[in-house]
Amino acid sequence: MIPAEWLTERVEDAPTSYSESLPPKAALRIRMAWQKLKSRAGAGDELWAFSSPSNTWKKQGRYAGYALVRDGKVLHSEVVT
């Protein structure tokens, strides 16, 4: 589970599966991760993008993805990079 401090922005629309900067399979994997969380969402739940802070990269690695948030608490997360 990721800390709530890693949340960067609320995401209401699914990421597009097309991106010039990503290979097609990577873009599809990102979209599927978002859809997986969206399918778990209940009324009032929110989907957020997250990224680990740069001061944690050396020790923990660099992580980014999506999180399912309810009442300010992270319930589930999907790492995509």
N, C-alpha and C positions, 0 to 999 in steps of 0.2 A: 504494500500500500504506500502511496506517496503522501508526503506531508501537504497539508492545505496551502502552505506558504509557496509551493511550487506552481500553483494555479496562475495562469497568465491572462486568459481571456475566455469569456463565455462563447461557445460555438453553437449556433442554432442550426446551421445548414451543414449537410454532409460535405466533406472535402471532395473535390472533383477527382475522378480517377485519372485525369489527364494532367500531366505536369511536364514541362520541357526539361526541368532539372532532375527529374527522377525517371528511372527505368519503369516501364509499364507495370511490372510485377510489384515493385515497391509502392507505387501509387495505389494499386489495387489493394495491397495489404493494409495500407493506411485507411482507406475507405471502409474496408471490412472491419477493422478494429473499432472505428467510430460507430458503424451500424450495430455491432455486437453490443456496445454500451447503450445505444439508443433503444435497442429491443428490451433492455432491462429496466429502462426508465419508467417511473410511475408518475402520477400527477404531481406537479410541483418540482420534480427533479430537474437538474440542469446538467448539460454537458459542457465541460471546460477543457481547453488545451492546457498542457502543462509543460514545463521545462525545468530540469534541475539547474540550480544556480551554478555559475561558472566556478565559484570557490569550492565546489564539491567534485568537480570533474576529475581531478588528479587522484583522489581517494576512492570515489565511488563510480566514476565513469560519467559520461554524458547521456542523459535520458530525456526523451520528449515523447508526448503522446496525448491521450485523452483520458478524462476522468468523469465518472458519474458522481454528482454532488447532490446531497439532500440536506437542507437546513445548514449549509456551510460545512458539512462533513463529507469527506471523500469516502464513498462506499466501494467503488471498484475503479480500477485503472487499467489501461492498456498501453504498454510501451510500444512505440513504433520506430524509434531510432535510439 
